[in-house]
């Protein structure tokens, strides 16, 4: 599995020419999504309008881009402005259920998925998981939500939306800019021109001349860490206390390298342990045969909530964005939400 992941990364992001053998399948994929978009455009496949307006936070690439931290930040900001948001998630990484499931901080990630549990913990808002996002949104409305935030689901056209945010990973960008499977794109680049706002996690490494106008006008943000805490809850300390030490860094996220780089930015010596996104990490996976501390992402930590070892630490991250750019964005969203609610 790791060898396959490494090969895909070389093809999609490192310029390996092997993408050519996948182009016929990319052509079939393009036809499939083009027909699907057309059917929605003609109304043959219908979008369902929920009672509460919907904001979608998603991406057009495979893999992690920072959608979950954006969802947490946006949810908190809209609560400050008087809204009562609820979050809908597909529950990736959890088992399938024939019905919607409410999620809270005590929910089992093995059942509902790791990201929904993290969202519930960090926002305090109602969270519902269901592959049927329309049904999940209806449950949130029943629970008192006046606004639905969909974590992922940019391509889930069955759920009508008021506002779309697309998140791009700045370190990897859009790769070779080809559709699946020859490249990492779920949809064509033209889709970026349809969303309401593009956010970039970090800084795009590509030259400005190679970027589209939409990418050039995107808003950048950073994910920053200031402290770490033991999984057993016994201690919280500034992350800089680990500077100059060697740690095992564990990450089962879409771009593990981003987590490792974050730790190195704090002068921490990192022994990397990258797992596939949403992988189930067991205690045995964390037996490295030495006394070094083990630092992991919050998303991975929720899978090990009962851990007792003092060696296990989680690293929460917060979204940092220029207030001069975030202010107008939030005002635009609030204005559109107010207009939608006035029409109801």
C-alpha positions as a Markdown table, in Angstrom:
| # | Residue | x | y | z |
|---|---|---|---|---|
| 1 | Unk | 0.0 | 0.0 | 0.0 |
| 2 | Unk | 2.8 | 2.5 | 0.9 |
| 3 | Unk | 4.6 | 1.6 | -2.3 |
| 4 | Unk | 1.5 | 2.4 | -4.3 |
| 5 | Unk | 1.0 | 5.6 | -2.4 |
| 6 | Unk | 4.6 | 6.6 | -3.2 |
| 7 | Unk | 4.1 | 5.8 | -6.9 |
| 8 | Unk | 0.9 | 7.8 | -7.1 |
| 9 | Unk | 2.7 | 10.8 | -5.4 |
| 10 | Unk | 5.5 | 10.7 | -8.0 |
| 11 | Unk | 3.0 | 10.6 | -10.8 |
| 12 | Unk | 0.6 | 13.3 | -9.5 |
| 13 | Unk | 3.0 | 15.7 | -7.8 |
| 14 | Unk | 6.6 | 15.0 | -8.9 |
| 15 | Unk | 6.3 | 15.1 | -12.6 |
| 16 | Unk | 6.7 | 11.4 | -13.3 |
| 17 | Unk | 5.7 | 10.6 | -16.9 |
| 18 | Unk | 3.8 | 7.4 | -16.0 |
| 19 | Unk | 0.6 | 9.4 | -15.9 |
| 20 | Unk | 0.4 | 8.7 | -19.7 |
| 21 | Unk | -0.7 | 5.1 | -19.2 |
| 22 | Unk | -3.6 | 6.3 | -17.1 |
| 23 | Unk | -4.9 | 8.9 | -19.6 |
| 24 | Unk | -7.5 | 6.6 | -21.2 |
| 25 | Unk | -9.1 | 6.1 | -17.8 |
| 26 | Unk | -9.0 | 9.8 | -17.2 |
| 27 | Unk | -10.9 | 10.3 | -20.5 |
| 28 | Unk | -13.6 | 7.9 | -19.2 |
| 29 | Unk | -13.7 | 9.7 | -15.9 |
| 30 | Unk | -14.1 | 13.1 | -17.6 |
| 31 | Unk | -17.0 | 11.8 | -19.6 |
| 32 | Unk | -18.6 | 10.4 | -16.5 |
| 33 | Unk | -18.4 | 13.7 | -14.5 |
| 34 | Unk | -19.4 | 15.7 | -17.6 |
| 35 | Unk | -22.6 | 13.6 | -18.1 |
| 36 | Unk | -23.4 | 13.8 | -14.4 |
| 37 | Unk | -23.0 | 17.6 | -14.3 |
| 38 | Unk | -25.2 | 17.9 | -17.4 |
| 39 | Unk | -27.9 | 15.8 | -15.8 |
| 40 | Unk | -27.9 | 18.1 | -12.8 |
| 41 | Unk | -27.9 | 21.1 | -15.0 |
| 42 | Unk | -31.0 | 19.8 | -16.9 |
| 43 | Unk | -32.8 | 19.0 | -13.7 |
| 44 | Unk | -32.9 | 15.2 | -14.5 |
| 45 | Unk | -30.9 | 14.7 | -11.4 |
| 46 | Unk | -32.4 | 17.0 | -8.7 |
| 47 | Unk | -30.7 | 19.0 | -6.0 |
| 48 | Unk | -32.6 | 19.1 | -2.7 |
| 49 | Unk | -33.0 | 22.5 | -1.0 |
| 50 | Unk | -32.9 | 22.2 | 2.8 |
| 51 | Unk | -34.8 | 24.4 | 5.2 |
| 52 | Unk | -31.5 | 25.9 | 6.5 |
| 53 | Unk | -29.0 | 27.4 | 4.0 |
| 54 | Unk | -25.9 | 25.3 | 3.3 |
| 55 | Unk | -22.2 | 26.2 | 3.1 |
| 56 | Unk | -19.9 | 23.6 | 1.6 |
| 57 | Unk | -16.2 | 23.4 | 2.5 |
| 58 | Unk | -14.5 | 21.1 | 0.0 |
| 59 | Unk | -11.8 | 20.7 | -2.5 |
| 60 | Unk | -11.3 | 19.5 | -6.1 |
| 61 | Unk | -8.4 | 17.2 | -5.3 |
| 62 | Unk | -7.9 | 13.8 | -3.7 |
| 63 | Unk | -6.3 | 13.9 | -0.3 |
| 64 | Unk | -6.2 | 16.3 | 2.6 |
| 65 | Unk | -6.1 | 20.1 | 2.0 |
| 66 | Unk | -7.1 | 21.5 | 5.4 |
| 67 | Unk | -10.8 | 21.3 | 5.0 |
| 68 | Unk | -11.5 | 20.3 | 8.6 |
| 69 | Unk | -9.6 | 23.2 | 10.3 |
| 70 | Unk | -11.4 | 25.6 | 7.9 |
| 71 | Unk | -14.7 | 24.0 | 8.9 |
| 72 | Unk | -13.9 | 24.4 | 12.6 |
| 73 | Unk | -12.8 | 28.1 | 12.1 |
| 74 | Unk | -15.8 | 29.0 | 10.0 |
| 75 | Unk | -18.2 | 27.3 | 12.4 |
| 76 | Unk | -16.8 | 29.2 | 15.3 |
| 77 | Unk | -16.8 | 32.5 | 13.5 |
| 78 | Unk | -20.5 | 32.1 | 12.4 |
| 79 | Unk | -21.5 | 31.2 | 16.0 |
| 80 | Unk | -20.0 | 34.5 | 17.1 |
| 81 | Unk | -22.2 | 36.2 | 14.6 |
| 82 | Unk | -25.3 | 34.7 | 16.1 |
| 83 | Unk | -25.9 | 31.7 | 13.9 |
| 84 | Unk | -26.6 | 28.2 | 15.1 |
| 85 | Unk | -24.6 | 26.0 | 12.7 |
| 86 | Unk | -24.7 | 22.3 | 12.4 |
| 87 | Unk | -22.1 | 20.2 | 10.6 |
| 88 | Unk | -22.8 | 17.4 | 8.2 |
| 89 | Unk | -20.1 | 14.9 | 7.2 |
| 90 | Unk | -20.0 | 11.7 | 5.2 |
| 91 | Unk | -18.1 | 10.1 | 8.1 |
| 92 | Unk | -15.2 | 8.9 | 6.0 |
| 93 | Unk | -13.2 | 6.3 | 7.9 |
| 94 | Unk | -16.3 | 5.1 | 9.9 |
| 95 | Unk | -18.6 | 2.2 | 9.2 |
| 96 | Unk | -21.6 | 2.7 | 7.0 |
| 97 | Unk | -25.0 | 3.1 | 8.5 |
| 98 | Unk | -28.5 | 3.0 | 6.9 |
| 99 | Unk | -29.5 | 6.1 | 8.8 |
| 100 | Unk | -28.1 | 9.4 | 10.1 |
| 101 | Unk | -26.0 | 9.3 | 13.3 |
| 102 | Unk | -25.5 | 12.1 | 15.7 |
| 103 | Unk | -21.9 | 12.6 | 16.8 |
| 104 | Unk | -20.4 | 14.1 | 20.0 |
| 105 | Unk | -17.0 | 14.1 | 21.7 |
| 106 | Unk | -17.7 | 10.7 | 23.2 |
| 107 | Unk | -18.6 | 9.0 | 19.9 |
| 108 | Unk | -16.5 | 6.0 | 18.7 |
| 109 | Unk | -14.4 | 7.1 | 15.7 |
| 110 | Unk | -14.4 | 3.5 | 14.6 |
| 111 | Unk | -18.2 | 3.8 | 14.1 |
| 112 | Unk | -18.7 | 7.4 | 12.9 |
| 113 | Unk | -15.2 | 8.4 | 11.6 |
| 114 | Unk | -12.3 | 10.4 | 13.1 |
| 115 | Unk | -13.0 | 13.8 | 11.5 |
| 116 | Unk | -16.7 | 14.0 | 12.8 |
| 117 | Unk | -15.5 | 13.3 | 16.3 |
| 118 | Unk | -12.9 | 16.0 | 16.1 |
| 119 | Unk | -15.4 | 18.5 | 14.7 |
| 120 | Unk | -17.8 | 17.8 | 17.6 |
| 121 | Unk | -15.0 | 18.2 | 20.1 |
| 122 | Unk | -13.6 | 21.4 | 18.6 |
| 123 | Unk | -16.8 | 23.3 | 17.8 |
| 124 | Unk | -19.4 | 22.1 | 20.4 |
| 125 | Unk | -21.9 | 22.2 | 17.6 |
| 126 | Unk | -24.2 | 19.4 | 16.5 |
| 127 | Unk | -22.6 | 17.0 | 14.0 |
| 128 | Unk | -24.4 | 14.3 | 12.0 |
| 129 | Unk | -22.8 | 11.7 | 9.7 |
| 130 | Unk | -24.5 | 10.1 | 6.8 |
| 131 | Unk | -23.6 | 9.3 | 3.2 |
| 132 | Unk | -27.0 | 10.8 | 2.4 |
| 133 | Unk | -26.1 | 14.4 | 3.3 |
| 134 | Unk | -29.6 | 15.6 | 2.5 |
| 135 | Unk | -31.0 | 13.3 | 5.2 |
| 136 | Unk | -28.2 | 14.4 | 7.6 |
| 137 | Unk | -29.0 | 18.1 | 7.0 |
| 138 | Unk | -32.7 | 17.4 | 7.8 |
| 139 | Unk | -31.7 | 15.9 | 11.2 |
| 140 | Unk | -29.6 | 18.9 | 12.0 |
| 141 | Unk | -32.5 | 21.2 | 11.3 |
| 142 | Unk | -34.7 | 19.1 | 13.6 |
| 143 | Unk | -32.0 | 19.6 | 16.3 |
| 144 | Unk | -32.2 | 23.4 | 15.9 |
| 145 | Unk | -29.5 | 24.3 | 13.4 |
| 146 | Unk | -30.4 | 27.3 | 11.3 |
| 147 | Unk | -27.3 | 26.8 | 9.1 |
| 148 | Unk | -25.7 | 23.7 | 7.7 |
| 149 | Unk | -21.9 | 23.5 | 7.1 |
| 150 | Unk | -20.9 | 20.5 | 4.9 |
| 151 | Unk | -17.4 | 19.2 | 5.6 |
| 152 | Unk | -16.4 | 18.1 | 2.2 |
| 153 | Unk | -19.1 | 17.5 | -0.4 |
| 154 | Unk | -18.2 | 20.0 | -3.1 |
| 155 | Unk | -19.1 | 17.3 | -5.6 |
| 156 | Unk | -22.2 | 16.2 | -3.8 |
| 157 | Unk | -24.6 | 18.2 | -6.0 |
| 158 | Unk | -27.7 | 16.5 | -4.6 |
| 159 | Unk | -27.4 | 18.9 | -1.6 |
| 160 | Unk | -28.2 | 22.4 | -2.8 |
| 161 | Unk | -25.9 | 25.0 | -1.4 |
| 162 | Unk | -25.8 | 28.8 | -0.9 |
| 163 | Unk | -22.0 | 29.2 | -0.7 |
| 164 | Unk | -19.0 | 27.1 | -1.7 |
| 165 | Unk | -15.5 | 27.3 | -0.4 |
| 166 | Unk | -12.7 | 25.3 | -2.0 |
| 167 | Unk | -9.5 | 24.6 | -0.1 |
| 168 | Unk | -6.2 | 24.0 | -1.8 |
| 169 | Unk | -3.1 | 22.5 | -0.2 |
| 170 | Unk | -0.4 | 25.1 | -1.0 |
| 171 | Unk | 2.5 | 22.6 | -0.6 |
| 172 | Unk | 1.1 | 20.3 | -3.3 |
| 173 | Unk | -1.1 | 22.6 | -5.3 |
| 174 | Unk | -3.1 | 20.9 | -7.9 |
| 175 | Unk | -0.4 | 18.5 | -8.9 |
| 176 | Unk | -0.1 | 17.8 | -12.6 |
| 177 | Unk | -3.6 | 19.4 | -13.0 |
| 178 | Unk | -5.0 | 16.3 | -14.6 |
| 179 | Unk | -8.2 | 14.5 | -13.7 |
| 180 | Unk | -8.3 | 11.1 | -11.9 |
| 181 | Unk | -6.6 | 8.7 | -12.2 |
| 182 | Unk | -3.8 | 10.4 | -14.2 |
| 183 | Unk | -3.8 | 13.3 | -11.7 |
| 184 | Unk | -5.4 | 14.3 | -8.4 |
| 185 | Unk | -8.3 | 16.3 | -9.7 |
| 186 | Unk | -11.9 | 15.3 | -8.9 |
| 187 | Unk | -13.2 | 17.9 | -11.2 |
| 188 | Unk | -11.7 | 20.1 | -14.0 |
| 189 | Unk | -10.0 | 23.3 | -13.2 |
| 190 | Unk | -13.0 | 25.3 | -14.5 |
| 191 | Unk | -14.7 | 24.3 | -11.3 |
| 192 | Unk | -12.6 | 26.7 | -9.4 |
| 193 | Unk | -14.2 | 29.6 | -11.3 |
| 194 | Unk | -17.7 | 28.5 | -10.0 |
| 195 | Unk | -17.0 | 28.4 | -6.3 |
| 196 | Unk | -17.5 | 31.5 | -4.2 |
| 197 | Unk | -14.1 | 31.5 | -2.5 |
| 198 | Unk | -10.8 | 29.7 | -2.8 |
| 199 | Unk | -8.6 | 29.3 | 0.3 |
| 200 | Unk | -5.0 | 28.1 | 0.2 |
| 201 | Unk | -3.4 | 26.2 | 3.0 |
| 202 | Unk | 0.0 | 27.8 | 3.1 |
| 203 | Unk | 1.7 | 29.3 | 0.0 |
| 204 | Unk | 1.5 | 27.9 | -3.5 |
| 205 | Unk | 5.0 | 26.8 | -4.6 |
| 206 | Unk | 4.2 | 27.3 | -8.3 |
| 207 | Unk | 5.2 | 30.4 | -10.2 |
| 208 | Unk | 2.5 | 33.1 | -10.5 |
| 209 | Unk | 2.6 | 32.8 | -14.3 |
| 210 | Unk | 1.4 | 29.2 | -14.1 |
| 211 | Unk | -1.5 | 30.0 | -11.8 |
| 212 | Unk | -5.1 | 30.7 | -12.9 |
| 213 | Unk | -6.6 | 34.1 | -12.0 |
| 214 | Unk | -8.8 | 32.3 | -9.4 |
| 215 | Unk | -5.7 | 30.9 | -7.7 |
| 216 | Unk | -3.9 | 34.2 | -7.7 |
| 217 | Unk | -6.8 | 35.8 | -6.0 |
| 218 | Unk | -7.3 | 33.1 | -3.4 |
| 219 | Unk | -6.9 | 33.9 | 0.3 |
| 220 | Unk | -4.0 | 32.2 | 2.1 |
| 221 | Unk | -4.1 | 30.8 | 5.6 |
| 222 | Unk | -1.7 | 28.9 | 7.9 |
| 223 | Unk | -2.2 | 26.1 | 10.4 |
| 224 | Unk | -0.2 | 27.0 | 13.6 |
| 225 | Unk | 0.5 | 25.0 | 16.7 |
| 226 | Unk | 1.3 | 26.6 | 20.1 |
| 227 | Unk | 1.0 | 23.8 | 22.6 |
| 228 | Unk | 0.7 | 20.0 | 22.9 |
| 229 | Unk | -1.2 | 17.9 | 25.4 |
| 230 | Unk | -0.9 | 14.3 | 26.6 |
| 231 | Unk | -3.6 | 12.0 | 25.4 |
| 232 | Unk | -4.3 | 11.0 | 29.0 |
| 233 | Unk | -5.0 | 14.6 | 29.9 |
| 234 | Unk | -2.3 | 14.8 | 32.5 |
| 235 | Unk | -0.2 | 17.7 | 31.0 |
| 236 | Unk | -0.3 | 20.5 | 28.5 |
| 237 | Unk | 2.9 | 22.3 | 27.5 |
| 238 | Unk | 4.1 | 24.8 | 24.9 |
| 239 | Unk | 5.2 | 23.0 | 21.8 |
| 240 | Unk | 8.5 | 24.9 | 21.9 |
| 241 | Unk | 9.5 | 22.8 | 25.0 |
| 242 | Unk | 10.1 | 20.0 | 22.5 |
| 243 | Unk | 12.7 | 22.1 | 20.5 |
| 244 | Unk | 16.0 | 20.3 | 20.2 |
| 245 | Unk | 14.5 | 16.9 | 21.1 |
| 246 | Unk | 13.8 | 13.8 | 19.0 |
| 247 | Unk | 10.2 | 12.6 | 18.7 |
| 248 | Unk | 8.3 | 10.0 | 16.7 |
| 249 | Unk | 5.7 | 11.9 | 14.6 |
| 250 | Unk | 2.6 | 10.0 | 13.6 |
| 251 | Unk | 0.2 | 11.2 | 10.9 |
| 252 | Unk | -2.6 | 9.4 | 9.1 |
| 253 | Unk | -3.8 | 12.4 | 7.1 |
| 254 | Unk | -4.0 | 13.3 | 3.5 |
| 255 | Unk | -0.6 | 15.1 | 3.5 |
| 256 | Unk | 1.5 | 13.8 | 6.4 |
| 257 | Unk | 4.5 | 15.8 | 5.3 |
| 258 | Unk | 2.7 | 19.0 | 6.3 |
| 259 | Unk | 2.5 | 17.8 | 9.9 |
| 260 | Unk | 6.2 | 16.7 | 9.9 |
| 261 | Unk | 7.2 | 20.1 | 8.5 |
| 262 | Unk | 5.1 | 21.9 | 11.2 |
| 263 | Unk | 7.1 | 20.1 | 13.9 |
| 264 | Unk | 10.4 | 20.8 | 12.3 |
| 265 | Unk | 9.5 | 24.5 | 12.1 |
| 266 | Unk | 9.7 | 24.3 | 15.9 |
| 267 | Unk | 13.2 | 22.8 | 15.7 |
| 268 | Unk | 12.0 | 19.4 | 16.7 |
| 269 | Unk | 13.9 | 16.4 | 15.3 |
| 270 | Unk | 11.3 | 14.2 | 13.6 |
| 271 | Unk | 11.2 | 10.4 | 13.1 |
| 272 | Unk | 8.5 | 10.1 | 10.5 |
| 273 | Unk | 5.6 | 7.6 | 10.6 |
| 274 | Unk | 3.2 | 8.3 | 7.8 |
| 275 | Unk | 0.0 | 6.2 | 7.5 |
| 276 | Unk | -2.7 | 6.3 | 4.8 |
| 277 | Unk | -5.4 | 8.9 | 5.4 |
| 278 | Unk | -7.9 | 7.8 | 8.0 |
| 279 | Unk | -5.9 | 4.7 | 8.8 |
| 280 | Unk | -6.8 | 2.9 | 12.1 |
| 281 | Unk | -3.8 | 3.3 | 14.3 |
| 282 | Unk | -3.4 | 0.6 | 17.0 |
| 283 | Unk | -1.3 | 0.6 | 20.1 |
| 284 | Unk | 1.0 | -1.9 | 18.4 |
| 285 | Unk | 1.7 | 0.6 | 15.6 |
| 286 | Unk | 3.1 | 3.0 | 18.3 |
| 287 | Unk | 5.6 | 0.5 | 19.8 |
| 288 | Unk | 8.9 | 1.9 | 18.5 |
| 289 | Unk | 11.2 | 0.3 | 21.0 |
| 290 | Unk | 12.7 | 3.5 | 22.6 |
| 291 | Unk | 11.8 | 6.2 | 25.0 |
| 292 | Unk | 11.2 | 9.1 | 22.6 |
| 293 | Unk | 7.9 | 10.9 | 22.9 |
| 294 | Unk | 5.2 | 10.3 | 20.3 |
| 295 | Unk | 3.5 | 13.4 | 18.7 |
| 296 | Unk | 0.4 | 12.9 | 16.5 |
| 297 | Unk | -2.3 | 15.0 | 14.9 |
| 298 | Unk | -5.6 | 15.6 | 16.7 |
| 299 | Unk | -7.4 | 13.6 | 14.1 |
| 300 | Unk | -5.3 | 10.6 | 15.0 |
| 301 | Unk | -5.5 | 11.2 | 18.7 |
| 302 | Unk | -9.3 | 10.8 | 18.8 |
| 303 | Unk | -8.7 | 7.1 | 17.8 |
| 304 | Unk | -6.7 | 6.5 | 21.0 |
| 305 | Unk | -8.7 | 8.4 | 23.5 |
| 306 | Unk | -8.3 | 5.7 | 26.2 |
| 307 | Unk | -4.5 | 5.7 | 25.9 |
| 308 | Unk | -2.7 | 6.0 | 29.3 |
| 309 | Unk | 0.9 | 6.4 | 28.3 |
| 310 | Unk | 2.7 | 9.7 | 29.2 |
| 311 | Unk | 4.6 | 9.3 | 25.9 |
| 312 | Unk | 1.6 | 10.0 | 23.7 |
| 313 | Unk | 0.9 | 13.7 | 22.8 |
| 314 | Unk | -1.5 | 15.4 | 20.4 |
| 315 | Unk | -0.8 | 18.6 | 18.5 |
| 316 | Unk | -3.8 | 20.8 | 18.1 |
| 317 | Unk | -3.6 | 23.3 | 15.2 |
| 318 | Unk | -5.4 | 26.6 | 14.8 |
| 319 | Unk | -6.2 | 28.4 | 11.6 |
| 320 | Unk | -4.4 | 31.7 | 11.2 |
| 321 | Unk | -5.7 | 34.1 | 8.5 |
| 322 | Unk | -5.2 | 37.8 | 7.9 |
| 323 | Unk | -8.1 | 39.7 | 9.5 |
| 324 | Unk | -8.1 | 42.2 | 6.7 |
| 325 | Unk | -9.0 | 39.3 | 4.3 |
| 326 | Unk | -11.1 | 37.2 | 6.7 |
| 327 | Unk | -13.4 | 40.1 | 7.6 |
| 328 | Unk | -14.8 | 40.8 | 4.2 |
| 329 | Unk | -15.1 | 37.0 | 3.5 |
| 330 | Unk | -17.2 | 36.5 | 6.7 |
| 331 | Unk | -19.3 | 39.6 | 6.0 |
| 332 | Unk | -20.1 | 38.3 | 2.5 |
| 333 | Unk | -21.2 | 35.0 | 3.9 |
| 334 | Unk | -23.2 | 36.6 | 6.7 |
| 335 | Unk | -24.9 | 38.9 | 4.2 |
| 336 | Unk | -25.9 | 36.0 | 1.9 |
| 337 | Unk | -27.1 | 34.0 | 4.9 |
| 338 | Unk | -29.2 | 36.9 | 6.1 |
| 339 | Unk | -30.8 | 37.4 | 2.7 |
| 340 | Unk | -31.6 | 33.6 | 2.4 |
| 341 | Unk | -33.2 | 33.6 | 5.8 |
| 342 | Unk | -35.2 | 36.7 | 5.1 |
| 343 | Unk | -36.7 | 35.0 | 2.0 |
| 344 | Unk | -37.8 | 32.0 | 4.1 |
